[in-house]
Amino acid sequence: MTLPTNADVLLSESHGPPLPSHIPSLRHLLSRPASQRPTSLALVCMHQPATHIPITFPPSTLLSPTFSTPNDTKYLRWSHSQLHYAAGLLARNLRARGVERGMPIAVLLGNGVEWMVAFFAAVRLKCAFVPLNPKCVGNANEAAYMLKLSGAKVLIVGDDGVALRLEESLADSIGGMVLRVVAEDSSGERRKPDGWVGFGELFDESVTEEEQGEEDEKREAEEDEVAMMPFTSGTTSLPKAALHTSTSLSASILSLASAIPFTSSSKNCCHMPLFHIGGIIFGVGFIAAGGATIIPSASFSASASLRAVEEEGCTDLPSVPSIVSLMAAEEKVGEVDLSSLKVVELGATTILEEHRVLVGKALRCAVVTNGYAATEGVPISLGRFSTRSGEGGKIHTGTVCPGARVRICDVESGKVVQRGVAGEIHFGGEMCIKGYVGGTSAESFYKDEVGEGWFKSGDQGVMREDGTLEVVGRYKDLIIRGGENIAPAAIEAGMDVKLGISAQVVGVKSEEAGEVPVAVLTKTDPNVSLADIRKTLIAELGTAFVPENIYSLEDLGLKDYPRTSSGKVRKIDLKKIVQKYEDSINTQPSSTPNDSAVGSPIRTSPHITETDLIALWRKLLGVQVSRDSSIHDFADSLTIMRFRNRIKQDFGLDITSEALLSADTIASQAALLSSLSTSLSPPSPIWQPTRSGPPTVDDISLTLGSPSVYDQIRQSVSTALSPLGFTWQDDVESILPSWDLGYEVFGSVAGTAKVNHRMAVTTKFADTDQLYSALCKAVEMHAMQRSFELVGPKGEPTMRVVVRANEKWFRYFSSGMEVLEVENPEELVRLLNDGTHFAEVESPFPSFLVRLARVKSTGTAGLIWALQHSAFDGLSLSTFLDDLDALLQPGHLPSSSLPPHIPYKPWADMYYLHRTSLAATRSVQRQVVRLSTLPTLRSSLLPPTPPTTTSTPATHRRTYIAPKFSTLLPHLSSLRKEHGIPPFILVKAALSIFLARKTGTSTAVFSQNENGRSWPFVEEWQQALLPNCMDLAGPTLERTVQIIPVPFSYSSSSSSTTTTTVLDFLLSLKRKQDEEAPDVHAPWNLVRQALRGGEEARGIFDTAAMSTCLNFLPVRTLNGEMVFENLQYHETRANCETAWLVNCWVEEGRDGGDQARLWTQSLADEGVVGREEVGEWSRQVAGLVAWLGERGNWGRGFGGGEERA
């Protein structure tokens, strides 16, 4: 057994192997095969006759017998010398007709000899080649734009039809060109309008080449001229022309030849369009390597491609998945000889496991590659996979290609992220362009600190630990559903492969989820139902990836998708069309009783039918369901929440998500909701505060009904608050007792800065007035955020004074509503950290202070805040942030209210009044028994000394916040489903192993924070009758001391091993966690006092509680950072109350699938633990989490020798 190493954290940057130090010019690279392999095969055009180009070749240029076949007379088959000769002849004729060096040559040609000869001739002339999609003539404005932008002086088109359309629609654009050329058909008949030259006329062998002077040749050799201007797809704007030079194209060919690899014996089936950068580099590259390019047809034909492989022995098949699917679907594919195929090169979209299998089974090819490239640079990365069943692994895009470099960067900051974290792909290298024609989008190009150039691709990707690259999709196309990034390409590929459905997926607005996917089909298939689509996609990708609605082009009034000149779907236009269609549906009046459940006023009928719910689910998700359908088959937690909101909106019923999940079929949901609908306006719950005026003696649990204690509290509060302008009569809403942990660990012993939690956020849309209004509303809903902490009447525990949500408090907590001015969010973060705005506060200690700011660079607002940890925990803070985020939703009225939360006072009172009850006493006794061995475990403590919080003033302590670490957990779903083990147990196990290893003992001792979301000291049946504490607006956090026996020994004398497996260990920790859960509220101080072993035990207990602490956070993040709809999170700072705090949280993958990632971030008291030390400890724990989460290790046994390895 090998434990993870302690290697440094790797950043997401990788460089491919170097290319040759001298990259030959493109002209030299293309002419080299004519001298080295003059009579070997170079170009085959199976759809064009051998005499298609009217040239009488010198005998010495003809194919040698080795490469000659009977097909030489059937269709065009040229040697390298013939191609070289024809290109030279065309170049001479073009020069004779006035074409000069540097004049761009634009072509609108299908795949064929004309394209190849024109390209080779352009390179010889040093004229930039501009390959355009022949179909672009259908969009006159875009065609005119591209011709003008490229500055084309020569235009070559495929037939007279294209020429005539250009004459009619673009006469001004083409009228001033030096030369306009139209190809000839197979009979040699000229089909050209006036002013156009036939392509065959440009091979006049009587035209001679002008000799170049010595200085011209030297100058040409030194200059790196623009060689090609391919256009980007332009799916959201007009296309851009990429400036590829001689060097960048040569580097592309050399890199691709090395990465695939291909050689002089390779033959490329060129059925990709030659106006696309991928088709170009493959088509030209195989010829440049001395091999051959086989063109089956002018445009793709599955049967023609299969014929090309069989008759010409193609070794390579560059393709996209749809091409492979079409070839595999050919009726006689099984009868075609495909034995020559060695590699199928895929790219351009999401590649699924099914594509790999299809290549192996249908095309009988053993190897498939998946590449990443762009018009701006090709190739960038390439992965090579076996097509044999079970040998392929995940279809990523491999490692960085020779000469290329890749980094993954944070979209906002541009900084390189840690490996395993998603970000924007930046790439560079000799094969990459340095800019676009006209300098457009210059911000996409930059140089780093050492002068290397980079391009911001706009693609989202992840670099794995081993350096392999996984491309997620285009950022501009990504759909953000409830904070989760959904790549439309993944849905499109799933529908194509699994169901044979061609679709385009875009995101549309959703009130609950932000955006949801919607699919647009070319046409509906009567054999495939919406239920089939949903079921298939749920199984393949997860619930989040299922389209909300599915429409056909006909539904939208379209004949085809809106497209660019290169044929790509223009998704921004499609998205607008779909959104407009959805808006029109949502505003249509209901026409039938069954439709009234959707988009209509609240119903007053006491009976909710199954038909109502079926209609609502259909509207919400676009899915056909029956009364017996289980919601678990098509709905995740976010979907359930949205359904719950629609129930409340349309029927006036407020029901918990848990209750809906318990009624898992449509029929049972209808019965449940009907049973609740007899009272559509339920009375307010008894725990909602309704009293006006100050609290009475009966309202304050701390008094236990004593008037004298009440007077003491009133006097103490009045004395403390009156200097701040608050009075008992007008401003005090309630008095709450503090719970043991809040007092002992998070309380006022060392002042507010003891565990002062600080955060910086900005708004995405709101200004300072809107932010202040939303903040006041959120604080009104969270009483603990408008409170002060005071010492209680008996000295302890402390009490919390809640102040009414009035203008007086709002002005106090916002520093008189003063607004700071900052240039950008970075300056706001600096204010958070400079310590000047939230200085140490004397008693009374406020729970919440904020400073508003106006952010000049964005025109929006921001704030920094300080929050006392004794007033919140992770769950209550997350709820507060969610409320604030919702209140900042554009269009949200200031007077609008959100659903109320369960007030904190009933919980705090119950804890105080029952902390010495029989139930509490039993919990204390059980905890004491569990800690009975504590006096013998001092050597297991790490760090062995307590933090400085108990002896050092808060302002003198330094808290180090270490970098985040993330660990991919591909088998977390299996661990949960098969064994019921949550991710928290993995971290607990990892920390236990690390501590035991570090201390050289067999026992780990540390503390653990528990969420405590249950009513304290009550029986289970009572818990069931009380509201769910998960929605409690206040802290319930508890801390327990953990003693974990680790099933191995690090003693050097130990040679024994155990039979305990990794899975056994994880299961034992899960059982221990479940057994201790009922006792988490055992009062901290009472447990401490009752420990066996007297002061010795209490000393170790105090050290254990404050040395190392494990804390699981209930946060929703993306790439490790909190995500919101209307807020932008920037930074959190906190003073650590323990020597070493290990925070961890899970970032769920697709529906809890194989992309789940566990994050850890440590905080440390620098007076006890050094920065390098805590960084090293954190790395080791993160490595152990990954090791424990690997399925292959679950059955391994623990043993001392193995663990030391």
Secondary structure, DSSP 8 states (H G I E B T S, - for coil): ----------BSEEE-----SS---HHHHHHHHHHHSTTSEEEEETTS-TTSS-----GGGS--TTT--GGGGTSEEEEHHHHHHHHHHHHHHHHHTT--TT--EEEE--SSHHHHHHHHHHHHHT--EEE--GGGGGSHHHHHHHHHHHT-SEEEESSHHHHHHHHHH-HHHHTT-SEEEE---TT------TT-EEGGGG--TT-------HHHHHHHHH---EEE--B---SSSS--BB-EEHHHHHHHHHHHHHHTT--TT-EEE--S-TTSHHHHHHHHHHHHTT-EEEE--SS--HHHHHHHHHHH---B----HHHHHHHHTSTTGGGS--TT--BEEEESS---HHHHHHHHHTS--SEEEEEEEETTEEEEEEEEEE-STT--------EE-TTEEEEEE-TTT--B-BTT--EEEEEEETTB-S-BGGGTTGGGEEE-TTS-EEEEEEEEEEE-TTS-EEEEEETTT-EEETTEEE-HHHHHHHHHHHH---EEEEEEEETTTEEEEEEEESS--TTS-HHHHHHHHHHHT-GGGS-SEEEETTTTT-SS--B-TTS-B-HHHHHHHHHHHHHHHHTS---SGGGGGSSS-----S---HHHHHHHHHHHH-----TT-BGGGT--HHHHHHHHHHHHHHH-----HHHHHHS-BHHHHHHHHHHHTT-SS----TTS----SS--GGG-GGGTT-HHHHHHHHHHHHHHHGGGT--HHHHEEEEEE--HHHHHTTSSTT-GGGSEEEEEEEESS--HHHHHHHHHHHHHH-GGGGEEEE--TTS-S-EEEEE-SSHHHHHHHTTTT-EEEESSHHHHHHHHHSSSSS----SSEESEEEEEEEETTTTEEEEEEEEEGGG--HHHHHHHHHHHHHHTSTT--TT------B-SHHHHHHHHHHTTSHHHHHHHHHHHHHTTTGGG-GGG-SSSS--GGGTS-GGG--EEE---EEEE-TTHHHHHHHH---HHHHHHHHHHHHHHHHHTSSEEEEEEEE---S-TT--HHHHHHS--GGGBSS---EEEEEEEE-SS---TT---EEEEEHHHHHHHHHHHHHHHGGGTTS-HHHHHHH-TTHHHHHHHHHHHHHHEEEEE----EETTEE--SSEEEEEEEE--SSSEEEEEEEE--GGG-TT-EEEEEEEEETTTS-HHHHHHHHHHHHHHHHHHH-GGGTT-EEEHHHHH-
